[in-house]
Amino acid sequence: MNPYQKWFLASRPWSFTMTAISVGVGGALAAIDGPFSWTLFILAVTGAVCMHAAANLFNDYYDVKQGVDTVESATAQYRPHPLVQGLLPARQVFLAASVLLGAGALIGIYLTLHCGWAVFWIGLAGSLAAVAYTAPPMKYKYFAMGEISVFLMWGPLMVEGAYYVQRHALSFKALLVSIPFGVLVALVLLANNIRDIDHDRSRHIRTIANTLGQRSGMYLYLLFMVAAFACIPLFIIWGVLPVWGLAIFLSLPIAVKLLRQMMRLVPADADAQTAKLDTAFGALLLIVLVVQGLTG
């Protein structure tokens, strides 16, 4: 395996679709409300992806350092884990994460100067969340706060941030639209934690899933899924989305198939399977908004 492949796997770029969709939704909503700058949009996407990549690397670094991720953990079983497998030195992973975080911060500073201070505060929140997720002293992922943070980062903060970059203002509509997608991104982490209930308990890690237990955790998983889809008809009734927003329900068969699978036996790649639903739902939401912007 060459160095490029190792770093590709370590940064988990397949997860960046969630970030691209969140920023895309915020940008599309902004384009509906006024002029749109591709330069600012590309900078926003790049900055957010740098932060996401940094978070992935910091997460793996501290999980391995604190003995959470090992060769026996489910994560290392279903996907390559270069740090666990000793393919990358821990110090290099930490340094790469720091560089990516710095690159995202530099883009954030530029956007702050160009667009306003709200970008700074949103970026600061994202930076702190990325590092403190598994880093001491907070390492809040280990204290049942992961899903809340993920919802806020990929839901309201990222969507509102992308909107603000274009409009230099916040939007209640953007806040509402961010909710179902943010919920589904949190669902990815919940699926991961349901799968890892026994492993996390053995490491004295507290998550929502192992606090509730598998049965109640699955009910919460179902509730999150239903809530995300239930938002769509409500948004159409309230005029937040156009009537063709019902096209988002084309992702419902994926949700039903996934739920049946999870109820039967939680797969090793439960988080990756849930991410497919998240991507399908988010991509359809983005298409609906782009069509709305193009058709007026």
Phi and psi in degrees as GROMACS dihedral restraints (atoms count N, CA, C in turn):
[ dihedral_restraints ]
;  ai    aj    ak    al  type     phi  dphi    fc
    3     4     5     6     1   -79.2    20    10
    4     5     6     7     1   165.4    20    10
    6     7     8     9     1   -56.9    20    10
    7     8     9    10     1   -35.7    20    10
    9    10    11    12     1   -64.4    20    10
   10    11    12    13     1   -41.4    20    10
   12    13    14    15     1   -64.8    20    10
   13    14    15    16     1   -39.3    20    10
   15    16    17    18     1   -62.7    20    10
   16    17    18    19     1   -46.6    20    10
   18    19    20    21     1   -70.8    20    10
   19    20    21    22     1   -33.6    20    10
   21    22    23    24     1   -59.0    20    10
   22    23    24    25     1   -48.2    20    10
   24    25    26    27     1   -67.8    20    10
   25    26    27    28     1   -38.2    20    10
   27    28    29    30     1   -66.4    20    10
   28    29    30    31     1   -37.4    20    10
   30    31    32    33     1   -80.4    20    10
   31    32    33    34     1   -13.1    20    10
   33    34    35    36     1    53.6    20    10
   34    35    36    37     1    58.9    20    10
   36    37    38    39     1   -64.5    20    10
   37    38    39    40     1   -20.8    20    10
   39    40    41    42     1   -62.8    20    10
   40    41    42    43     1   -22.0    20    10
   42    43    44    45     1   -79.3    20    10
   43    44    45    46     1   -10.6    20    10
   45    46    47    48     1   -71.3    20    10
   46    47    48    49     1   -13.7    20    10
   48    49    50    51     1   -59.4    20    10
   49    50    51    52     1   -34.5    20    10
   51    52    53    54     1   -62.8    20    10
   52    53    54    55     1   -42.5    20    10
   54    55    56    57     1   -67.6    20    10
   55    56    57    58     1   -44.0    20    10
   57    58    59    60     1   -60.6    20    10
   58    59    60    61     1   -39.8    20    10
   60    61    62    63     1   -67.7    20    10
   61    62    63    64     1   -45.7    20    10
   63    64    65    66     1   -58.3    20    10
   64    65    66    67     1   -48.6    20    10
   66    67    68    69     1   -67.1    20    10
   67    68    69    70     1   -37.6    20    10
   69    70    71    72     1   -63.2    20    10
   70    71    72    73     1   -40.7    20    10
   72    73    74    75     1   -63.4    20    10
   73    74    75    76     1   -45.6    20    10
   75    76    77    78     1   -61.7    20    10
   76    77    78    79     1   -42.0    20    10
   78    79    80    81     1   -65.8    20    10
   79    80    81    82     1   -40.6    20    10
   81    82    83    84     1   -65.0    20    10
   82    83    84    85     1   -41.1    20    10
   84    85    86    87     1   -63.2    20    10
   85    86    87    88     1   -38.7    20    10
   87    88    89    90     1   -66.1    20    10
   88    89    90    91     1   -38.1    20    10
   90    91    92    93     1   -66.8    20    10
   91    92    93    94     1   -31.1    20    10
   93    94    95    96     1   -65.7    20    10
   94    95    96    97     1   -33.7    20    10
   96    97    98    99     1   -92.1    20    10
   97    98    99   100     1    -5.9    20    10
   99   100   101   102     1   171.2    20    10
  100   101   102   103     1  -165.3    20    10
  102   103   104   105     1   -59.4    20    10
  103   104   105   106     1   153.2    20    10
  105   106   107   108     1  -128.5    20    10
  106   107   108   109     1   132.1    20    10
  108   109   110   111     1  -108.8    20    10
  109   110   111   112     1   115.8    20    10
  111   112   113   114     1   -65.7    20    10
  112   113   114   115     1   -34.3    20    10
  114   115   116   117     1   -61.6    20    10
  115   116   117   118     1   -48.0    20    10
  117   118   119   120     1   -65.6    20    10
  118   119   120   121     1   -36.8    20    10
  120   121   122   123     1   -64.9    20    10
  121   122   123   124     1   -46.6    20    10
  123   124   125   126     1   -63.0    20    10
  124   125   126   127     1   -39.7    20    10
  126   127   128   129     1   -63.6    20    10
  127   128   129   130     1   -41.4    20    10
  129   130   131   132     1   -63.8    20    10
  130   131   132   133     1   -44.2    20    10
  132   133   134   135     1   -62.9    20    10
  133   134   135   136     1   -46.1    20    10
  135   136   137   138     1   -61.7    20    10
  136   137   138   139     1   -45.4    20    10
  138   139   140   141     1   -62.4    20    10
  139   140   141   142     1   -43.2    20    10
  141   142   143   144     1   -66.3    20    10
  142   143   144   145     1   -40.0    20    10
  144   145   146   147     1   -66.8    20    10
  145   146   147   148     1   -39.0    20    10
  147   148   149   150     1   -59.1    20    10
  148   149   150   151     1   -44.2    20    10
  150   151   152   153     1   -63.4    20    10
  151   152   153   154     1   -41.3    20    10
  153   154   155   156     1   -64.9    20    10
  154   155   156   157     1   -45.3    20    10
  156   157   158   159     1   -61.5    20    10
  157   158   159   160     1   -41.7    20    10
  159   160   161   162     1   -60.7    20    10
  160   161   162   163     1   -43.2    20    10
  162   163   164   165     1   -61.7    20    10
  163   164   165   166     1   -42.5    20    10
  165   166   167   168     1   -60.4    20    10
  166   167   168   169     1   -44.6    20    10
  168   169   170   171     1   -69.4    20    10
  169   170   171   172     1   -43.7    20    10
  171   172   173   174     1   -60.5    20    10
  172   173   174   175     1   -41.9    20    10
  174   175   176   177     1   -58.8    20    10
  175   176   177   178     1   -50.2    20    10
  177   178   179   180     1   -64.8    20    10
  178   179   180   181     1   -41.5    20    10
  180   181   182   183     1   -58.3    20    10
  181   182   183   184     1   -50.9    20    10
  183   184   185   186     1   -75.4    20    10
  184   185   186   187     1   -31.8    20    10
  186   187   188   189     1   -63.0    20    10
  187   188   189   190     1   -41.0    20    10
  189   190   191   192     1   -71.1    20    10
  190   191   192   193     1   -44.7    20    10
  192   193   194   195     1   -60.2    20    10
  193   194   195   196     1   -35.6    20    10
  195   196   197   198     1   -95.1    20    10
  196   197   198   199     1     9.5    20    10
  198   199   200   201     1    77.1    20    10
  199   200   201   202     1    15.7    20    10
  201   202   203   204     1   -80.2    20    10
  202   203   204   205     1   -48.1    20    10
  204   205   206   207     1   -94.8    20    10
  205   206   207   208     1   122.7    20    10
  207   208   209   210     1  -134.4    20    10
  208   209   210   211     1   177.9    20    10
  210   211   212   213     1   -65.3    20    10
  211   212   213   214     1   -19.5    20    10
  213   214   215   216     1   -88.2    20    10
  214   215   216   217     1   -14.3    20    10
  216   217   218   219     1   -68.7    20    10
  217   218   219   220     1   151.9    20    10
  219   220   221   222     1   -60.2    20    10
  220   221   222   223     1   -36.6    20    10
  222   223   224   225     1   -58.8    20    10
  223   224   225   226     1   -43.1    20    10
  225   226   227   228     1   -75.5    20    10
  226   227   228   229     1   -15.5    20    10
  228   229   230   231     1   -80.4    20    10
  229   230   231   232     1   -37.5    20    10
  231   232   233   234     1   -99.5    20    10
  232   233   234   235     1   -13.9    20    10
  234   235   236   237     1  -140.6    20    10
  235   236   237   238     1   151.6    20    10
  237   238   239   240     1   -60.8    20    10
  238   239   240   241     1   138.8    20    10
  240   241   242   243     1  -130.1    20    10
  241   242   243   244     1    86.2    20    10
  243   244   245   246     1   -53.3    20    10
  244   245   246   247     1   -34.5    20    10
  246   247   248   249     1   -72.9    20    10
  247   248   249   250     1   -44.1    20    10
  249   250   251   252     1   -63.1    20    10
  250   251   252   253     1   -39.3    20    10
  252   253   254   255     1   -80.6    20    10
  253   254   255   256     1    -0.2    20    10
  255   256   257   258     1    73.8    20    10
  256   257   258   259     1    20.5    20    10
  258   259   260   261     1   -82.1    20    10
  259   260   261   262     1   -19.8    20    10
  261   262   263   264     1  -131.5    20    10
  262   263   264   265     1   136.2    20    10
  264   265   266   267     1   -67.1    20    10
  265   266   267   268     1   138.4    20    10
  267   268   269   270     1   -57.2    20    10
  268   269   270   271     1   -39.6    20    10
  270   271   272   273     1   -62.6    20    10
  271   272   273   274     1   -38.5    20    10
  273   274   275   276     1   -67.2    20    10
  274   275   276   277     1   -37.2    20    10
  276   277   278   279     1   -63.9    20    10
  277   278   279   280     1   -43.8    20    10
  279   280   281   282     1   -63.6    20    10
  280   281   282   283     1   -41.9    20    10
  282   283   284   285     1   -64.9    20    10
  283   284   285   286     1   -43.6    20    10
  285   286   287   288     1   -62.3    20    10
  286   287   288   289     1   -41.2    20    10
  288   289   290   291     1   -61.8    20    10
  289   290   291   292     1   -41.9    20    10
  291   292   293   294     1   -65.6    20    10
  292   293   294   295     1   -40.4    20    10
  294   295   296   297     1   -64.1    20    10
  295   296   297   298     1   -44.6    20    10
  297   298   299   300     1   -63.0    20    10
  298   299   300   301     1   -41.3    20    10
  300   301   302   303     1   -62.2    20    10
  301   302   303   304     1   -41.7    20    10
  303   304   305   306     1   -64.7    20    10
  304   305   306   307     1   -39.7    20    10
  306   307   308   309     1   -63.7    20    10
  307   308   309   310     1   -42.7    20    10
  309   310   311   312     1   -63.3    20    10
  310   311   312   313     1   -38.3    20    10
  312   313   314   315     1   -65.6    20    10
  313   314   315   316     1   -39.7    20    10
  315   316   317   318     1   -63.5    20    10
  316   317   318   319     1   -42.0    20    10
  318   319   320   321     1   -63.7    20    10
  319   320   321   322     1   -40.2    20    10
  321   322   323   324     1   -63.0    20    10
  322   323   324   325     1   -39.0    20    10
  324   325   326   327     1   -64.3    20    10
  325   326   327   328     1   -43.1    20    10
  327   328   329   330     1   -60.4    20    10
  328   329   330   331     1   -46.0    20    10
  330   331   332   333     1   -66.7    20    10
  331   332   333   334     1   -32.8    20    10
  333   334   335   336     1   -63.0    20    10
  334   335   336   337     1   -47.0    20    10
  336   337   338   339     1   -64.9    20    10
  337   338   339   340     1   -32.5    20    10
  339   340   341   342     1   -86.4    20    10
  340   341   342   343     1   -32.8    20    10
  342   343   344   345     1  -115.8    20    10
  343   344   345   346     1   -30.1    20    10
  345   346   347   348     1   138.5    20    10
  346   347   348   349     1   165.1    20    10
  348   349   350   351     1   -70.7    20    10
  349   350   351   352     1   -17.8    20    10
  351   352   353   354     1   -60.5    20    10
  352   353   354   355     1   -33.6    20    10
  354   355   356   357     1   -62.2    20    10
  355   356   357   358     1   -40.4    20    10
  357   358   359   360     1   -61.4    20    10
  358   359   360   361     1   -47.9    20    10
  360   361   362   363     1   -68.4    20    10
  361   362   363   364     1   -38.0    20    10
  363   364   365   366     1   -65.9    20    10
  364   365   366   367     1   -43.3    20    10
  366   367   368   369     1   -64.8    20    10
  367   368   369   370     1   -38.5    20    10
  369   370   371   372     1   -63.8    20    10
  370   371   372   373     1   -43.5    20    10
  372   373   374   375     1   -60.6    20    10
  373   374   375   376     1   -42.6    20    10
  375   376   377   378     1   -64.5    20    10
  376   377   378   379     1   -41.3    20    10
  378   379   380   381     1   -63.8    20    10
  379   380   381   382     1   -46.6    20    10
  381   382   383   384     1   -63.9    20    10
  382   383   384   385     1   -40.2    20    10
  384   385   386   387     1   -64.9    20    10
  385   386   387   388     1   -39.5    20    10
  387   388   389   390     1   -62.3    20    10
  388   389   390   391     1   -42.9    20    10
  390   391   392   393     1   -81.3    20    10
  391   392   393   394     1   -46.4    20    10
  393   394   395   396     1   -74.2    20    10
  394   395   396   397     1    -8.6    20    10
  396   397   398   399     1   -52.2    20    10
  397   398   399   400     1   -49.3    20    10
  399   400   401   402     1  -125.5    20    10
  400   401   402   403     1    -4.5    20    10
  402   403   404   405     1   -84.2    20    10
  403   404   405   406     1   139.7    20    10
  405   406   407   408     1   -69.3    20    10
  406   407   408   409     1   153.5    20    10
  408   409   410   411     1   -87.9    20    10
  409   410   411   412     1   -13.5    20    10
  411   412   413   414     1   -77.2    20    10
  412   413   414   415     1   -54.7    20    10
  414   415   416   417     1    32.6    20    10
  415   416   417   418     1    56.8    20    10
  417   418   419   420     1   -68.0    20    10
  418   419   420   421     1   -16.8    20    10
  420   421   422   423     1   -57.2    20    10
  421   422   423   424     1   -32.7    20    10
  423   424   425   426     1   -83.4    20    10
  424   425   426   427     1     3.6    20    10
  426   427   428   429     1  -127.8    20    10
  427   428   429   430     1    39.1    20    10
  429   430   431   432     1    61.8    20    10
  430   431   432   433     1    28.0    20    10
  432   433   434   435     1  -109.7    20    10
  433   434   435   436     1     0.2    20    10
  435   436   437   438     1   -60.7    20    10
  436   437   438   439     1   -49.2    20    10
  438   439   440   441     1   -63.0    20    10
  439   440   441   442     1   -38.0    20    10
  441   442   443   444     1   -64.1    20    10
  442   443   444   445     1   -44.7    20    10
  444   445   446   447     1   -63.6    20    10
  445   446   447   448     1   -45.3    20    10
  447   448   449   450     1   -61.5    20    10
  448   449   450   451     1   -42.9    20    10
  450   451   452   453     1   -58.5    20    10
  451   452   453   454     1   -47.3    20    10
  453   454   455   456     1   -66.2    20    10
  454   455   456   457     1   -42.0    20    10
  456   457   458   459     1   -67.9    20    10
  457   458   459   460     1   -51.5    20    10
  459   460   461   462     1   -88.5    20    10
  460   461   462   463     1    -7.1    20    10
  462   463   464   465     1  -101.2    20    10
  463   464   465   466     1  -106.3    20    10
  465   466   467   468     1   -55.9    20    10
  466   467   468   469     1   -46.2    20    10
  468   469   470   471     1   -68.2    20    10
  469   470   471   472     1   -46.5    20    10
  471   472   473   474     1   -70.9    20    10
  472   473   474   475     1   -41.8    20    10
  474   475   476   477     1   -67.0    20    10
  475   476   477   478     1   -46.4    20    10
  477   478   479   480     1   -64.3    20    10
  478   479   480   481     1   -37.9    20    10
  480   481   482   483     1   -62.0    20    10
  481   482   483   484     1   -44.4    20    10
  483   484   485   486     1   -65.3    20    10
  484   485   486   487     1   -36.8    20    10
  486   487   488   489     1   -65.6    20    10
  487   488   489   490     1   -44.5    20    10
  489   490   491   492     1   -63.5    20    10
  490   491   492   493     1   -37.3    20    10
  492   493   494   495     1   -57.5    20    10
  493   494   495   496     1   -35.5    20    10
  495   496   497   498     1   -86.0    20    10
  496   497   498   499     1   -42.6    20    10
  498   499   500   501     1  -101.7    20    10
  499   500   501   502     1   -13.0    20    10
  501   502   503   504     1    58.8    20    10
  502   503   504   505     1    32.1    20    10
  504   505   506   507     1  -156.8    20    10
  505   506   507   508     1   158.4    20    10
  507   508   509   510     1   -91.2    20    10
  508   509   510   511     1   164.8    20    10
  510   511   512   513     1  -140.0    20    10
  511   512   513   514     1   128.5    20    10
  513   514   515   516     1   -66.7    20    10
  514   515   516   517     1   -35.2    20    10
  516   517   518   519     1   -62.5    20    10
  517   518   519   520     1   -44.2    20    10
  519   520   521   522     1   -61.7    20    10
  520   521   522   523     1   -38.8    20    10
  522   523   524   525     1   -60.2    20    10
  523   524   525   526     1   -46.3    20    10
  525   526   527   528     1   -64.0    20    10
  526   527   528   529     1   -47.3    20    10
  528   529   530   531     1   -64.7    20    10
  529   530   531   532     1   -28.5    20    10
  531   532   533   534     1   -70.2    20    10
  532   533   534   535     1   -21.3    20    10
  534   535   536   537     1   -63.7    20    10
  535   536   537   538     1   -54.6    20    10
  537   538   539   540     1   -62.3    20    10
  538   539   540   541     1   -37.9    20    10
  540   541   542   543     1   -69.3    20    10
  541   542   543   544     1   -40.9    20    10
  543   544   545   546     1   -60.6    20    10
  544   545   546   547     1   -38.3    20    10
  546   547   548   549     1   -62.0    20    10
  547   548   549   550     1   -42.2    20    10
  549   550   551   552     1   -70.5    20    10
  550   551   552   553     1   -32.7    20    10
  552   553   554   555     1   -65.9    20    10
  553   554   555   556     1   -40.2    20    10
  555   556   557   558     1   -63.7    20    10
  556   557   558   559     1   -31.2    20    10
  558   559   560   561     1   -63.2    20    10
  559   560   561   562     1   -32.6    20    10
  561   562   563   564     1   -60.8    20    10
  562   563   564   565     1   -46.0    20    10
  564   565   566   567     1   -67.9    20    10
  565   566   567   568     1   -38.5    20    10
  567   568   569   570     1   -61.8    20    10
  568   569   570   571     1   -41.5    20    10
  570   571   572   573     1   -60.6    20    10
  571   572   573   574     1   -43.8    20    10
  573   574   575   576     1   -58.8    20    10
  574   575   576   577     1   -42.7    20    10
  576   577   578   579     1   -76.3    20    10
  577   578   579   580     1   -29.0    20    10
  579   580   581   582     1   -65.3    20    10
  580   581   582   583     1   -44.0    20    10
  582   583   584   585     1   -60.4    20    10
  583   584   585   586     1   -36.7    20    10
  585   586   587   588     1   -97.2    20    10
  586   587   588   589     1    18.5    20    10
  588   589   590   591     1   -53.1    20    10
  589   590   591   592     1   -52.6    20    10
  591   592   593   594     1   -66.7    20    10
  592   593   594   595     1   -42.7    20    10
  594   595   596   597     1   -62.1    20    10
  595   596   597   598     1   -45.2    20    10
  597   598   599   600     1   -66.0    20    10
  598   599   600   601     1   -38.8    20    10
  600   601   602   603     1   -63.6    20    10
  601   602   603   604     1   -37.4    20    10
  603   604   605   606     1   -67.1    20    10
  604   605   606   607     1   -21.9    20    10
  606   607   608   609     1  -100.5    20    10
  607   608   609   610     1     8.8    20    10
  609   610   611   612     1    60.3    20    10
  610   611   612   613     1    37.1    20    10
  612   613   614   615     1  -100.5    20    10
  613   614   615   616     1   130.5    20    10
  615   616   617   618     1  -101.3    20    10
  616   617   618   619     1   123.4    20    10
  618   619   620   621     1  -126.0    20    10
  619   620   621   622     1   167.1    20    10
  621   622   623   624     1   -58.4    20    10
  622   623   624   625     1   -40.6    20    10
  624   625   626   627     1   -64.2    20    10
  625   626   627   628     1   -48.4    20    10
  627   628   629   630     1   -80.6    20    10
  628   629   630   631     1   -11.3    20    10
  630   631   632   633     1   -75.6    20    10
  631   632   633   634     1   -42.2    20    10
  633   634   635   636     1   -80.0    20    10
  634   635   636   637     1   -31.9    20    10
  636   637   638   639     1    94.3    20    10
  637   638   639   640     1   162.1    20    10
  639   640   641   642     1   -63.5    20    10
  640   641   642   643     1   -43.0    20    10
  642   643   644   645     1   -62.2    20    10
  643   644   645   646     1   -52.5    20    10
  645   646   647   648     1   -67.6    20    10
  646   647   648   649     1   -33.6    20    10
  648   649   650   651     1   -61.2    20    10
  649   650   651   652     1   -39.2    20    10
  651   652   653   654     1   -68.2    20    10
  652   653   654   655     1   -35.1    20    10
  654   655   656   657     1   -63.4    20    10
  655   656   657   658     1   -39.7    20    10
  657   658   659   660     1   -66.4    20    10
  658   659   660   661     1   -39.3    20    10
  660   661   662   663     1   -57.7    20    10
  661   662   663   664     1   -46.6    20    10
  663   664   665   666     1   -62.8    20    10
  664   665   666   667     1   -42.7    20    10
  666   667   668   669     1   -61.6    20    10
  667   668   669   670     1   -45.1    20    10
  669   670   671   672     1   -58.2    20    10
  670   671   672   673     1   -44.9    20    10
  672   673   674   675     1   -63.5    20    10
  673   674   675   676     1   -46.9    20    10
  675   676   677   678     1   -63.5    20    10
  676   677   678   679     1   -41.4    20    10
  678   679   680   681     1   -60.9    20    10
  679   680   681   682     1   -41.3    20    10
  681   682   683   684     1   -62.2    20    10
  682   683   684   685     1   -46.4    20    10
  684   685   686   687     1   -72.6    20    10
  685   686   687   688     1   -32.6    20    10
  687   688   689   690     1   -65.9    20    10
  688   689   690   691     1   -25.1    20    10
  690   691   692   693     1   -64.1    20    10
  691   692   693   694     1   -32.2    20    10
  693   694   695   696     1   -63.3    20    10
  694   695   696   697     1   -54.2    20    10
  696   697   698   699     1   -62.4    20    10
  697   698   699   700     1   -32.6    20    10
  699   700   701   702     1   -64.1    20    10
  700   701   702   703     1   -42.9    20    10
  702   703   704   705     1   -64.3    20    10
  703   704   705   706     1   -35.6    20    10
  705   706   707   708     1   -67.9    20    10
  706   707   708   709     1   -43.3    20    10
  708   709   710   711     1   -62.5    20    10
  709   710   711   712     1   -39.4    20    10
  711   712   713   714     1   -80.6    20    10
  712   713   714   715     1    -6.0    20    10
  714   715   716   717     1    83.4    20    10
  715   716   717   718     1    10.8    20    10
  717   718   719   720     1   -74.6    20    10
  718   719   720   721     1   -38.2    20    10
  720   721   722   723     1  -120.0    20    10
  721   722   723   724     1   152.5    20    10
  723   724   725   726     1   -73.3    20    10
  724   725   726   727     1   168.4    20    10
  726   727   728   729     1   -62.4    20    10
  727   728   729   730     1   -30.5    20    10
  729   730   731   732     1   -74.2    20    10
  730   731   732   733     1     4.3    20    10
  732   733   734   735     1   -62.8    20    10
  733   734   735   736     1   -16.5    20    10
  735   736   737   738     1   -62.2    20    10
  736   737   738   739     1   -17.2    20    10
  738   739   740   741     1   -59.8    20    10
  739   740   741   742     1   -21.4    20    10
  741   742   743   744     1   -61.8    20    10
  742   743   744   745     1   -25.4    20    10
  744   745   746   747     1   -69.7    20    10
  745   746   747   748     1    -5.9    20    10
  747   748   749   750     1   -63.6    20    10
  748   749   750   751     1   -18.6    20    10
  750   751   752   753     1   -86.2    20    10
  751   752   753   754     1    -4.5    20    10
  753   754   755   756     1   -61.3    20    10
  754   755   756   757     1   -41.7    20    10
  756   757   758   759     1   -56.5    20    10
  757   758   759   760     1   -34.6    20    10
  759   760   761   762     1   -63.5    20    10
  760   761   762   763     1   -40.9    20    10
  762   763   764   765     1   -64.4    20    10
  763   764   765   766     1   -43.9    20    10
  765   766   767   768     1   -64.4    20    10
  766   767   768   769     1   -45.7    20    10
  768   769   770   771     1   -62.0    20    10
  769   770   771   772     1   -42.2    20    10
  771   772   773   774     1   -64.2    20    10
  772   773   774   775     1   -44.5    20    10
  774   775   776   777     1   -63.2    20    10
  775   776   777   778     1   -41.7    20    10
  777   778   779   780     1   -61.8    20    10
  778   779   780   781     1   -41.5    20    10
  780   781   782   783     1   -64.6    20    10
  781   782   783   784     1   -44.0    20    10
  783   784   785   786     1   -65.6    20    10
  784   785   786   787     1   -37.8    20    10
  786   787   788   789     1   -68.8    20    10
  787   788   789   790     1   -32.8    20    10
  789   790   791   792     1   -77.0    20    10
  790   791   792   793     1   -53.4    20    10
  792   793   794   795     1  -160.3    20    10
  793   794   795   796     1   121.5    20    10
  795   796   797   798     1   -67.7    20    10
  796   797   798   799     1   116.6    20    10
  798   799   800   801     1   -75.5    20    10
  799   800   801   802     1   161.9    20    10
  801   802   803   804     1   -62.4    20    10
  802   803   804   805     1   -32.1    20    10
  804   805   806   807     1  -103.0    20    10
  805   806   807   808     1    41.4    20    10
  807   808   809   810     1   -56.9    20    10
  808   809   810   811     1   -38.9    20    10
  810   811   812   813     1   -68.5    20    10
  811   812   813   814     1   -41.9    20    10
  813   814   815   816     1   -65.8    20    10
  814   815   816   817     1   -39.3    20    10
  816   817   818   819     1   -65.0    20    10
  817   818   819   820     1   -40.4    20    10
  819   820   821   822     1   -67.7    20    10
  820   821   822   823     1   -34.4    20    10
  822   823   824   825     1   -62.4    20    10
  823   824   825   826     1   -28.6    20    10
  825   826   827   828     1   -64.3    20    10
  826   827   828   829     1   -40.8    20    10
  828   829   830   831     1   -64.4    20    10
  829   830   831   832     1   -46.2    20    10
  831   832   833   834     1   -55.5    20    10
  832   833   834   835     1   -44.6    20    10
  834   835   836   837     1   -68.0    20    10
  835   836   837   838     1   -44.6    20    10
  837   838   839   840     1   -62.9    20    10
  838   839   840   841     1   -46.8    20    10
  840   841   842   843     1   -60.9    20    10
  841   842   843   844     1   -48.3    20    10
  843   844   845   846     1   -65.9    20    10
  844   845   846   847     1   -40.7    20    10
  846   847   848   849     1   -64.0    20    10
  847   848   849   850     1   -41.2    20    10
  849   850   851   852     1   -66.3    20    10
  850   851   852   853     1   -40.2    20    10
  852   853   854   855     1   -60.0    20    10
  853   854   855   856     1   -44.1    20    10
  855   856   857   858     1   -63.9    20    10
  856   857   858   859     1   -42.1    20    10
  858   859   860   861     1   -62.0    20    10
  859   860   861   862     1   -43.2    20    10
  861   862   863   864     1   -57.8    20    10
  862   863   864   865     1   -44.5    20    10
  864   865   866   867     1   -68.9    20    10
  865   866   867   868     1   -38.8    20    10
  867   868   869   870     1   -65.1    20    10
  868   869   870   871     1   -43.1    20    10
  870   871   872   873     1   -62.2    20    10
  871   872   873   874     1   -42.0    20    10
  873   874   875   876     1   -59.7    20    10
  874   875   876   877     1   -41.8    20    10
  876   877   878   879     1   -66.8    20    10
  877   878   879   880     1   -37.6    20    10
  879   880   881   882     1   -73.5    20    10
  880   881   882   883     1   -32.9    20    10
  882   883   884   885     1   -92.6    20    10
  883   884   885   886     1    -9.8    20    10
